[in-house]
Amino acid sequence: MRDLPHGILSGLIVETEAYVIGDAAGHAYRGMTPRNRSLFLERGHAYVYLAYGISYMLNVSSETPGIGAGVLIRALEPLEGIPIMKLNRGVERVRDLARGPGRLAAALRIDRRLDGLDLCRKGPLWLGRRGDPSRKIGRSIRIGITRDADRLLRFYLCDSPFVSGPRSLNMR
């Protein structure tokens, strides 16, 4: 859920990637820095960073305080505020609004100002609860990494057209 002056934006999380304790691909692997300190907060806090100087990425801290690990939110199925998301992204096709972590952040106007935010409390950005537990969840390797690349830590809703990545990874 994203609360903006022009309205509420929401979406169903359809794809994530985990970066667990000791994961060489994770930003917490080499320890806490000023940039990644939010990954070391109590679970449920936003870790927002700029990737390659182009796109913001939204992660959720996933461990106890002082332990760095998190989950990257890779894709959403837009539910509310779709006209605002279209303006934010400059695209018309709903499927392309938040399919991929950079697109998702742009659609929801997520940037470093939200870094460290408690996502378990209602505010400018928060995690709600919705979904059908009977939907099948797929699992694959993560996308776009080179270290610890063979780990099956990407999770997605199998029947969702809003999942990112190559089709070959979305069939497992």
C-alpha positions in Angstrom: 0.0 0.0 0.0 1.3 3.5 -0.9 -0.4 6.6 0.4 0.3 9.6 -1.9 -1.3 13.1 -1.9 -3.3 12.1 -5.1 -4.6 8.8 -3.6 -3.9 5.3 -2.4 -2.0 2.9 -4.6 -1.9 -0.8 -3.9 -1.0 -4.1 -5.4 -0.7 -7.8 -4.7 2.9 -8.9 -4.3 3.4 -11.6 -7.0 7.2 -12.0 -7.0 10.0 -11.7 -4.4 13.7 -12.7 -4.0 15.2 -13.6 -0.7 18.7 -12.6 0.4 19.4 -14.7 3.4 22.0 -14.6 6.2 25.5 -15.2 4.7 24.3 -14.8 1.1 27.1 -13.5 -1.0 24.6 -11.8 -3.3 23.0 -9.9 -0.5 23.8 -6.3 0.4 24.4 -7.3 4.1 27.1 -9.9 3.2 30.0 -7.6 4.1 28.4 -6.1 7.2 26.5 -2.9 8.0 27.2 0.3 6.2 25.4 3.7 6.2 23.8 2.6 2.9 22.4 -0.8 4.0 21.8 -0.1 7.7 18.0 -0.7 7.2 18.6 -4.3 6.4 19.9 -4.7 9.9 16.7 -3.3 11.5 13.9 -5.4 13.0 12.0 -7.4 10.4 9.5 -5.5 8.4 11.5 -2.3 7.6 12.1 -0.9 4.2 15.5 -1.0 2.7 15.5 1.2 -0.4 18.5 1.7 -2.6 19.4 3.0 -6.0 20.6 0.3 -8.4 23.1 1.2 -11.1 22.2 4.9 -10.6 18.9 4.3 -12.5 16.2 2.5 -10.5 15.2 2.3 -6.9 14.6 -1.1 -5.3 12.4 -1.9 -2.4 13.4 -4.6 0.1 12.0 -5.7 3.4 14.3 -6.5 6.3 13.7 -10.0 7.4 15.6 -10.8 10.6 16.1 -9.6 14.2 17.9 -6.3 14.9 21.6 -6.5 14.1 21.2 -9.4 11.6 21.3 -8.3 8.0 19.0 -10.0 5.5 16.0 -9.1 3.4 13.5 -9.8 0.7 13.4 -7.8 -2.6 9.9 -7.1 -3.8 10.2 -7.8 -7.5 6.7 -7.4 -8.9 3.1 -6.4 -8.0 -0.2 -6.9 -9.6 -1.7 -3.4 -9.5 -5.1 -3.2 -7.7 -5.8 0.4 -6.7 -4.6 3.8 -8.0 -3.8 2.4 -11.5 -4.3 5.8 -13.2 -1.7 7.4 -10.8 0.7 4.5 -11.4 0.3 5.0 -15.2 1.2 8.7 -14.7 4.2 7.8 -12.5 5.5 5.3 -15.0 4.5 7.0 -18.2 3.0 3.8 -19.6 -0.6 2.7 -20.4 -0.3 -1.1 -20.3 -1.3 -2.3 -16.8 0.8 -5.4 -17.0 4.0 -3.3 -17.4 3.3 -0.9 -14.4 5.0 -2.9 -11.7 6.5 -6.0 -13.4 10.1 -5.8 -12.2 11.6 -4.1 -9.1 12.6 -0.8 -10.8 9.2 -0.4 -12.5 7.5 -1.2 -9.2 9.4 1.5 -7.3 8.7 4.0 -10.1 4.9 3.2 -10.2 4.6 3.6 -6.4 7.0 6.6 -6.2 9.4 4.8 -3.9 12.8 6.4 -3.3 15.4 6.7 -0.5 13.2 8.9 1.6 11.3 5.8 2.5 14.4 3.9 3.6 14.1 2.6 7.1 10.3 3.0 7.3 8.4 0.4 9.4 6.3 -1.3 6.8 4.2 -3.1 9.5 2.5 0.2 10.5 0.2 2.3 8.3 2.0 5.2 6.9 3.2 6.5 3.5 4.2 2.9 2.5 3.1 -0.3 4.3 2.4 -4.0 3.8 -1.2 -5.0 4.0 -2.7 -8.5 4.0 -4.6 -10.0 1.1 -4.4 -13.0 -1.0 -5.6 -16.5 -1.7 -3.5 -19.1 0.1 -4.6 -21.7 -2.5 -2.6 -20.1 -5.4 0.4 -22.0 -6.4 3.8 -20.5 -5.6 6.7 -21.2 -7.9 10.4 -21.1 -7.1 13.5 -20.4 -9.2 17.0 -19.0 -9.2 17.2 -15.2 -8.7 17.5 -12.8 -11.6 20.5 -10.7 -12.5 23.0 -11.8 -9.9 26.4 -13.6 -10.2 27.3 -14.6 -6.6 25.3 -17.5 -5.1 23.3 -17.4 -8.3 22.2 -21.1 -8.2 20.1 -20.7 -5.0 16.4 -21.2 -5.4 15.4 -18.0 -3.5 13.0 -16.4 -6.0 9.3 -17.0 -5.3 6.4 -16.0 -7.6 2.7 -16.7 -8.2 2.6 -19.2 -11.0 -0.5 -18.0 -12.7 0.3 -14.3 -12.6 0.9 -12.3 -15.8 2.6 -9.6 -13.7 5.6 -11.7 -12.8 8.9 -10.5 -14.3 11.8 -12.3 -15.7 12.2 -14.9 -18.5 9.4 -17.4 -19.1 11.9 -20.2 -18.6 12.3 -19.3 -15.0 8.5 -18.9 -14.4 7.6 -22.5 -15.2 8.9 -24.2 -12.0 
